């Protein structure tokens, strides 16, 4: 019995192809400057803090109103 193993052409690895495609797409991205990122991050933090404080005070006001109403009705 002879070993007749035909050499099949290797299939390209699908994962490696995907990684190459991702790298190719990332090269096309226009990345913002660091100063732009810092400014936008600061704006997001400021807006988040503002709404956090606003919701806290609204919650506090409704809680005080609820306590007042519950005392009056009892």
C-alpha positions as CSV (number, residue, x, y, z in Angstrom):
1,X,0.0,0.0,0.0
2,X,1.4,3.3,-1.0
3,X,0.8,6.6,0.7
4,X,-0.9,8.5,-2.0
5,X,-1.7,11.7,-0.2
6,X,-2.7,14.5,-2.5
7,X,-1.6,17.9,-1.4
8,X,-4.6,20.1,-1.1
9,X,-4.2,23.8,-1.4
10,X,-4.5,25.4,2.1
11,X,-7.7,27.3,2.7
12,X,-7.0,30.8,4.0
13,X,-7.7,31.1,7.7
14,X,-11.0,33.0,8.1
15,X,-10.0,34.6,11.3
16,X,-6.8,36.0,9.8
17,X,-8.7,37.4,6.9
18,X,-11.2,39.1,9.3
19,X,-8.3,40.6,11.3
20,X,-6.7,42.0,8.1
21,X,-10.0,43.4,7.0
22,X,-10.5,45.1,10.4
23,X,-7.0,46.6,10.2
24,X,-7.7,47.9,6.8
25,X,-10.9,49.5,7.9
26,X,-9.2,51.1,11.0
27,X,-6.7,52.8,8.7
28,X,-9.6,54.5,6.9
29,X,-11.0,56.0,10.2
30,X,-10.4,59.7,10.7
31,X,-9.4,59.9,14.4
32,X,-10.0,63.1,16.3
33,X,-7.3,65.1,17.9
34,X,-6.5,64.6,21.5
35,X,-7.7,68.1,22.4
36,X,-11.1,67.4,20.8
37,X,-11.5,64.2,22.7
38,X,-10.7,66.0,26.0
39,X,-13.2,68.8,25.3
40,X,-16.0,66.4,24.3
41,X,-15.3,64.2,27.3
42,X,-15.4,67.3,29.6
43,X,-18.7,68.2,28.0
44,X,-20.2,64.8,28.6
45,X,-19.0,64.8,32.2
46,X,-20.5,68.3,32.8
47,X,-23.9,67.4,31.3
48,X,-24.0,64.1,33.3
49,X,-23.2,65.9,36.5
50,X,-25.8,68.6,35.8
51,X,-28.6,66.0,35.2
52,X,-27.5,63.9,38.2
53,X,-27.8,66.9,40.4
54,X,-31.1,67.9,38.8
55,X,-32.6,64.5,39.3
56,X,-31.3,64.3,42.9
57,X,-33.1,67.6,43.7
58,X,-36.3,66.6,41.9
59,X,-36.3,63.3,43.8
60,X,-35.6,65.2,47.1
61,X,-38.5,67.6,46.4
62,X,-41.0,64.8,45.6
63,X,-39.8,62.9,48.7
64,X,-40.4,66.0,50.9
65,X,-43.8,66.5,49.2
66,X,-44.8,62.9,49.8
67,X,-43.7,63.0,53.4
68,X,-45.7,66.3,53.9
69,X,-48.8,64.7,52.3
70,X,-48.5,61.5,54.3
71,X,-48.4,63.6,57.5
72,X,-51.4,65.7,56.6
73,X,-53.5,62.7,55.6
74,X,-52.7,60.6,58.7
